[in-house]
Amino acid sequence: MDEVKQKEGWKQKAKREFIRYWINVAYLAVVFGLFAWYRRLILAQYEIKYLKYGVAVVEALVLAKVILIGDALGLGRKLFKDKPLIYPTLYKSVIFSVFVGIFAVLEGTVDGLFKGEGWRGWLIEMQDEGKYEFLARCLMVFVVFIPFFAFKELAGLLGEGKLGKLFLRDRHVLVK
């Protein structure tokens, strides 16, 4: 009997993590996709083509997994256990904004390797795009992460599935 419960528990956990992962991917893909479209529209004024939409999806896929790993490791959970939600929200926003910056550097490195520029391809890309664009991107991602992690922290306090029910069903679910 314990083996059946353990197997069901494992399946439930896998299903829950799968759903969380794809919710994270969807949110991040929309945000990074909007950044890509913004860049494309700005550059179009100067008749410069920008077609790196796939990068937004890859960034979303990778960072969604990084967020799940951070959650599994309890990143900031014990550190801010009795503090207001703003503390873990801002902490996670900063940490994962740094991950976005690191991913941008890795992306430039890989792109540089494919273009034959070597390992310092990210430096060349940084010079082409400019350090201010890189910093602006990290700052924008930080601001976008604030509501993302605020909702995640709130969902953790309310309990499994309650925040989703509040948004997608009647509000009386908190009473039950």
Sequence and secondary structure as in RCSB ss.txt:
>XXXX:A:sequence
MDEVKQKEGWKQKAKREFIRYWINVAYLAVVFGLFAWYRRLILAQYEIKYLKYGVAVVEALVLAKVILIGDALGL
GRKLFKDKPLIYPTLYKSVIFSVFVGIFAVLEGTVDGLFKGEGWRGWLIEMQDEGKYEFLARCLMVFVVFIPFFA
FKELAGLLGEGKLGKLFLRDRHVLVK
>XXXX:A:secstr
 HHHHHHHHHHHHHHHHHHHHHHHHHHHHHHHHHHHHHHHHHHHTTT     HHHHHHHHHHHHHHHHHHHHTTT
TTTTTTTS THHHHHHHHHHHHHHHHHHHHHHHHHHHHHTT  TTHHHHHHHHH HHHHHHHHHHHHHHHHHHHH
HHHHHHHH TTHHHHHHHS GGGGT 
